[in-house]
Amino acid sequence: MPIVMREQPTVLLTERTRHLSTHSGQIAFPGGKADEEDVDAVGTALREAQEELGLHPAFVQVLGVLPHYVTGSAFIITPVVALVVPGFTLNPNAHEVADVFEVPLEFLMNPAHHQRHALEWEGLRREWFSMPYLDQNKQRFIWGATAGMLRNFYRMLSA
C-alpha cells in the first residue's frame, strides 16, 4: 500500500491490463506473487513495485506490514505499507499495468466512502467492500481485496 507523500497524501494504485489471467482490469496495489529470491513480503513488494511501475526502492520507505488478507479465492496477501517520497518517476510495465493513478488518503480513510455489498452465489453468501472514486472524469471502482485491505487499514488507524 504505497502512500505518496504530497501536500495531501495519496495512495498509489494501478489498473491491471485486461489480458492478464487473474485480476484482469481490476484496481490493485503494486504487487504480486513472491519469487524464490525474495527474502520476505517487503522484498516482494519492493521488487514488484519496481517491475510493475519502475518505482525505484530508493524512493520507498517501508513502514511495516498489515495482517494477512485472505481473499474468497484463497489468495493470501501480506499488505506492505510504505511511504513514497517526492522525486520519483514511474515507468509502468505495459504488459501488466494499463494505468497508474493516485487517490487521496483522506478519501479512502473516510468510512462514508466504504460501500458494503453482498450476494448469494452457488449457495454461499459473498460480501465485499467497494470505494468508488471519481478521478477527474473517470470513474474508478476500487473493490474486492484492494478495498478490503484499505478498509482494514482504516480500522487499524481508527482504533
C-alpha positions in Angstrom: 0.0 0.0 0.0 2.2 2.8 -1.2 1.3 6.2 0.3 2.7 9.1 -1.8 3.9 12.0 0.4 2.3 15.1 -1.1 0.7 18.1 0.5 -2.3 15.8 0.7 -1.1 12.2 1.0 -2.3 9.9 -1.7 -2.4 6.1 -2.3 -0.8 4.8 -5.5 -3.0 2.3 -7.3 -2.8 0.5 -10.6 -5.4 -0.7 -13.1 -4.4 -4.1 -14.4 -4.3 -4.8 -18.1 -7.3 -6.7 -19.4 -5.3 -9.7 -20.9 -4.0 -10.9 -17.5 -5.2 -14.3 -16.4 -6.0 -13.1 -12.9 -7.1 -9.6 -11.8 -7.8 -8.5 -15.4 -8.8 -4.8 -15.4 -9.0 -4.6 -11.7 -7.8 -1.8 -9.5 -4.9 -3.0 -7.3 -1.8 -2.0 -5.3 1.5 -2.7 -7.0 2.4 -6.3 -6.0 2.2 -9.9 -6.8 3.5 -13.4 -6.2 6.7 -13.9 -4.2 9.7 -15.2 -6.1 12.2 -17.7 -4.6 14.9 -14.9 -4.3 12.6 -12.6 -2.3 13.6 -12.6 1.4 10.2 -11.7 2.7 7.0 -9.8 1.9 8.8 -6.5 1.9 11.3 -7.8 -0.6 8.5 -9.0 -2.8 6.6 -5.7 -2.6 9.7 -3.6 -3.4 10.6 -5.9 -6.4 7.1 -5.9 -7.7 6.7 -2.1 -7.5 9.9 -1.8 -9.4 8.9 -4.4 -12.0 5.4 -3.1 -12.5 5.9 0.7 -12.1 9.6 1.3 -12.4 9.4 2.7 -8.8 13.0 2.6 -7.5 13.3 1.4 -3.9 15.4 4.4 -3.0 12.1 6.4 -3.0 10.3 4.0 -0.8 10.3 4.0 3.0 8.6 0.8 4.3 6.6 1.4 7.5 5.6 -2.2 8.1 3.1 -4.9 7.1 -0.5 -5.4 7.9 -2.0 -8.8 8.9 -2.5 -11.3 6.1 -5.6 -10.7 3.9 -7.2 -13.9 2.6 -9.4 -13.5 -0.4 -12.5 -15.5 -1.2 -10.5 -17.3 -3.9 -7.9 -18.3 -1.3 -5.1 -15.8 -2.2 -3.1 -15.0 0.9 -1.8 -11.4 0.7 0.6 -9.6 3.0 -0.1 -5.9 2.6 3.1 -3.8 2.9 2.6 -0.2 3.9 5.2 2.3 2.6 5.7 6.0 2.1 6.9 7.1 -1.4 9.0 10.2 -1.1 8.8 13.0 -3.8 11.1 13.0 -6.7 10.2 9.5 -8.1 9.3 8.8 -11.7 7.2 5.9 -12.9 7.7 3.8 -16.0 4.7 1.3 -15.9 5.1 -2.1 -17.4 2.6 -2.0 -20.3 2.1 -5.8 -20.1 0.8 -5.7 -16.6 -0.4 -2.1 -15.9 -3.0 -0.3 -18.0 -3.0 2.8 -15.8 -1.5 4.3 -12.7 -3.3 6.8 -10.5 -3.5 8.3 -7.1 -6.4 8.6 -4.7 -6.3 11.0 -1.7 -5.7 9.0 1.5 -8.3 11.2 3.2 -10.9 9.9 0.7 -10.0 6.3 1.3 -10.0 6.7 5.1 -13.5 8.2 5.2 -16.0 5.4 6.1 -18.7 7.3 4.2 -16.9 6.1 1.0 -16.9 2.5 2.1 -19.8 0.7 0.5 -20.7 -2.9 1.5 -22.0 -5.4 -1.0 -23.4 -8.9 -0.7 -24.8 -11.6 -2.9 -25.7 -15.3 -2.8 -23.6 -17.3 -5.3 -23.5 -21.1 -5.5 -25.2 -21.4 -2.1 -22.7 -19.1 -0.4 -23.1 -15.6 0.8 -20.3 -13.4 -0.6 -19.6 -10.0 0.9 -17.1 -7.3 -0.2 -16.4 -3.6 0.0 -16.1 -1.0 -2.7 -14.8 2.6 -2.7 -16.0 4.2 -6.0 -13.8 7.2 -6.8 -14.3 9.8 -9.5 -10.8 10.6 -10.8 -11.3 13.8 -12.8 -13.8 12.5 -15.4 -13.0 8.7 -15.0 -14.9 6.5 -12.5 -12.6 4.2 -10.6 -14.3 1.2 -9.0 -12.0 0.1 -6.1 -13.4 -3.2 -4.8 -12.6 -6.7 -3.6 -9.3 -7.4 -2.0 -8.0 -3.8 -2.6 -11.0 -2.2 -0.9 -10.9 -4.8 1.9 -7.2 -4.1 2.7 -7.9 -0.4 2.6 -10.9 -0.9 5.0 -8.6 -2.9 7.3 -6.0 -0.1 7.2 -8.8 2.4 8.1 -9.9 0.2 11.0 -6.3 0.0 12.3 -5.8 3.7 12.1 -9.1 4.5 13.8 -8.6 2.0 16.7 
